[in-house]
């Protein structure tokens, strides 16, 4: 009987220890989640300072299977998900482009955020925040943001979608950093999975070109200039 009581006592101690450990882990995860959400809210608040803006964009495509001259475009943004890239030529950009970040950060209840690590990027200390959408309807599977907490600026983002496409984006800031608006954006794409407009694909027979090329990645660089912020953008621009 004493042996059984001793075993019961040891088992009870073990169970209590496991429960305490699980409780500590739960508290730590909850604290990390709140800290990550706080960082993301600061980023979103900075972006929200621009109620509207227009800007010039110079788009340079560097894909092994496609040779194009730089393209000039006009970019327009207005709160409530109004965004447009207007160009006389075909502008090739990833689907996860300029406004993806703003839409994603709009509702912190739509995803789970965790601080993954801290590192140095572009000689700046950054915090890597991972984002996992809670809704199955989201095209995004996993997002990772490299954020400078002092300035609330995102310097790099990696988005992985349900179609297994991963887009790596780097942001470079200048005069409009107070609004979280970059002077330069570099998209790095997997050329085997990157889709281009059908009108371009028909001209270059890109399927064969993709198979023949040895390069695995391509780059799309967008240079932004002539920002006009909070000067008003008419709704007719987006029709």
Secondary structure as the mmCIF struct_conf table of DSSP 4:
data_model
#
loop_
_struct_conf.conf_type_id
_struct_conf.id
_struct_conf.beg_label_comp_id
_struct_conf.beg_label_asym_id
_struct_conf.beg_label_seq_id
_struct_conf.end_label_comp_id
_struct_conf.end_label_asym_id
_struct_conf.end_label_seq_id
HELX_RH_AL_P HELX_RH_AL_P1 UNK A 2 UNK A 47
TURN_TY1_P TURN_TY1_P1 UNK A 48 UNK A 49
BEND BEND1 UNK A 51 UNK A 51
STRN STRN1 UNK A 52 UNK A 63
TURN_TY1_P TURN_TY1_P2 UNK A 64 UNK A 65
STRN STRN2 UNK A 66 UNK A 67
STRN STRN3 UNK A 71 UNK A 78
TURN_TY1_P TURN_TY1_P3 UNK A 79 UNK A 81
STRN STRN4 UNK A 82 UNK A 86
BEND BEND2 UNK A 88 UNK A 89
BEND BEND3 UNK A 95 UNK A 96
TURN_TY1_P TURN_TY1_P4 UNK A 98 UNK A 99
HELX_RH_AL_P HELX_RH_AL_P2 UNK A 100 UNK A 105
TURN_TY1_P TURN_TY1_P5 UNK A 106 UNK A 106
HELX_RH_3T_P HELX_RH_3T_P1 UNK A 108 UNK A 110
STRN STRN5 UNK A 111 UNK A 121
TURN_TY1_P TURN_TY1_P6 UNK A 122 UNK A 123
STRN STRN6 UNK A 124 UNK A 133
BEND BEND4 UNK A 134 UNK A 134
TURN_TY1_P TURN_TY1_P7 UNK A 136 UNK A 137
BEND BEND5 UNK A 139 UNK A 139
STRN STRN7 UNK A 140 UNK A 148
TURN_TY1_P TURN_TY1_P8 UNK A 149 UNK A 152
STRN STRN8 UNK A 153 UNK A 161
TURN_TY1_P TURN_TY1_P9 UNK A 162 UNK A 163
BEND BEND6 UNK A 164 UNK A 164
STRN STRN9 UNK A 166 UNK A 173
TURN_TY1_P TURN_TY1_P10 UNK A 175 UNK A 176
HELX_RH_3T_P HELX_RH_3T_P2 UNK A 177 UNK A 179
TURN_TY1_P TURN_TY1_P11 UNK A 180 UNK A 180
STRN STRN10 UNK A 182 UNK A 190
TURN_TY1_P TURN_TY1_P12 UNK A 191 UNK A 193
HELX_RH_AL_P HELX_RH_AL_P3 UNK A 198 UNK A 204
TURN_TY1_P TURN_TY1_P13 UNK A 205 UNK A 205
HELX_RH_AL_P HELX_RH_AL_P4 UNK A 206 UNK A 212
STRN STRN11 UNK A 217 UNK A 229
BEND BEND7 UNK A 230 UNK A 231
HELX_RH_3T_P HELX_RH_3T_P3 UNK A 235 UNK A 238
#
